């Protein structure tokens, strides 16, 4: 079965071609570069991993409850549509929501892979090219993981959301070398980290928890890379250039905010588009979800030096201005520590199971040997 057959609606173009602009830059200066970026590059090399081995793909997943989402978190909960649903309908709705959520993760990761490769091409400094090369591999691994989960465990995909597609296109078409950093490393990756984290911390399903925890360990480095590179560069820009980038951030944040409605799912269950948008806007779960998702973006934008009056006002209108004071470094450290903790717990459990298996084998051997020994003695 091809992937196209798994889509709820076949994409308009199975291969999306985005014309890009801007030069490919070569840097003939092979000095040591910036110590901070080279340290991150070393960490990127050290922390490469194989999804086939690190993730336990043998874990069962109920496609009709893939993420363990409670009823109250469903947009249709408490509406006339929900009241008419059978248990089977509700299971199908959970399947669609899980597919929609992980499909957007998948499409975003492919976009991140393309943007990371673009940064290798366009970044003016060799140390930035080095790190972006490791990130390109990370993003390929993430796309591989989400694709496999959707195909093998849920059996359904959703097309890329229009707003995510728009932001990806804007990011790639811009000729300025820093825009893939800003669009991908700060906006898309920052929002993805928050979405991953919310699901990681709420799901009781072992396989999605593994996937999200390990992907987040990589993404924490990616956001750190974007912060370092852009903070250095934006110190050199004038007010007009900074305002242009702030406008891009405002537009991108509005697109990402709209992306979170999931109205495509509701429409597949017979809800008219206008009503689907209205239900999503009224949903308390969606409103809380939106606000928490900007917990990674707002402090990062402030940290890299994009904090003009209009941008601050836009964040105040969105109700996320106070998130600018969040401790981003602490969040990133926790992301890495949780992955290491999960590894330790899993490997300890596997070692205990192996030890128990060996002890049982020895005990079985001893039981078999007992009668023969007594017979020999007699």
Buried (B, 14 or more C-beta within 10 A) or exposed (E): EEEEEBBBEEBEEEEBEEEBEBEEBEBEEEEEBBEBBBEBBEBBEEBEBEBEEBBEBEEEBBBBBBBBBEEEBBBBBBBEBBEEBEEEBBBBBBBBBBBBBBBBBBBBBBBBBBBBBBBBBBBEBBBBBBBBBBBBBBBBBBBBBBBBBBBEBBEBBBBBBEBBBBBBBBBBEBEBBBBBBBBBBBBBBBBBBBBBBBBBEEBEBBBBBBBBBBBBBBBBBBBBBBBBBBBBBBEEBEEEEBBEBBBBBBBBBBBBBBBBBBBBBBBBBEBEEEBBBEBBEEBEBBBEBBBBBBBBBBBBBBBBBBBBEEBBEBBEEBEBBEBBEBEBEEBBEBBBEBBEEBBEEBEEEEEEEEEEEEEEEEEEEEEEEEEEEEEEEE
